[in-house]
Structure formats: C-alpha cells, structure tokens
C-alpha cells in the first residue's frame, strides 16, 4: 500500500516490455525538491536482487527574487513533465503542508 502523500504516475506504454520509460522520483520536501533518476524498475527484484545505479540531487526552493529566473535543467524538467502530463501534480505538491 502506498503512503497517502505519494503521487504515482504511470504513463501508458504501447507494449509491456522493450519500451523506453522514465525511472525517476521527484521528492518534495519543505526545503525543496530532490530529483532521483535510477536504472531500476519499480519492482522488488530490481531493487533487491540486481545491481543498479542512480543519480540524485537536491534543489532548494527559489527565493521570491529569483522566481522568474530559469535555468536549463529546470526548463528541461518542466518540459519533460509537461510531455508526460504530470506537471500539474507538482503545482499541487508544492503547496502541500509538509
């Protein structure tokens, strides 16, 4: 059972295997957001029985004076989430009391 504060998004896959799909987590904290890109599928055997890799970085929330300042990674991430139709979830999550 997933925790109540998790938002899962599963984009449709045209076939059940051999299809490119993102493996990432965006974790929202009071201090900012943590981006995790990993090689494991979200199944027990991948996380527990196979060698995997991940990249992780924390990004603090912007100050009010920097709200309109864009950086390339932010632009790319927003574009990618928009293409996956998940960007709206994060507007909701950013306003959550944590």
N, C-alpha and C positions, 0 to 999 in steps of 0.2 A: 504494500500500500504506500502511495506517495504522500509525503507531508503536505498539509493544506497550503503551505506557502510556495509550493513548486508550481511552475507553469511548464508543461511539456508540449512541445510542438513536433508533430511528425508530418513532414511534407509527403505527399503521395509519391510513391516510387512506381515507375511503369512496370518493372518486373521485380521479383522478390530477391534476386541476387545479381551481382555483377553490375550494379548501378552506382554511379557516384552519389555519395551523400555526405553531408557535413557531420562531423563528430566534434561537437563543441558544447561548452556550457558557458552561460553568462550568469554570473552570481552577483546579486545585488546586495550591497551592504550599506549601512549608514554613511560610511566614509567614501564610497564609490562603487565601482563595478570591477569584478575580476573576470577576465576573459581566459578561458581554458580551451585549447584546441588539442584534441587527443586522437590517437590512432585506434583505440578500442571501440568496438560496437558496444551498445548499452545492454550487454548480456553478461551474465555471471562468468561464463567460461572465458570470455575475452579479458576480463579484469583480473581473474584469479589464476588462470592456467596458461597464459601466454605472455610473452614479452611485449611490452607496449611502450609508447613514448608520448610525451605531452609537452606543450608549451603553455606557459601561464604568465600573465602579467596583470597587476592591479593598476587601475586608472582612477585617480581621485575625481570627485565631482568638480565641475568647473566653478570658479568664483563668478559672482554676478558680473564683474567687469569683463570676463572672458567668454560669456555665454554665446556670443556670436562669432568667436574665433574658431575656425575649423582647422583640423589637422588631417593629413592624408589618410591615416589609419581610421580615424573616426568617420570620414566621408565614405571610405570603402565598406566599413562595417555597417553603417546605416543603409547604404545602397544594397548590400547583400541581404540584410534582414528585411528590407522592403521587398526584394525579389521573392523571398521566402514567405512573405506576408505575415511576419511576426513582429515588425517594428512597433505596432500599436500595443503589444503586450508590455513593452518596456516603458512606455509612457505611463501605463498603469502601475508597473512595479516601482518606478522611480518615485511615485507619490505615496507608496505604502509606508505605514509606520513600522519601523523595524526595531 
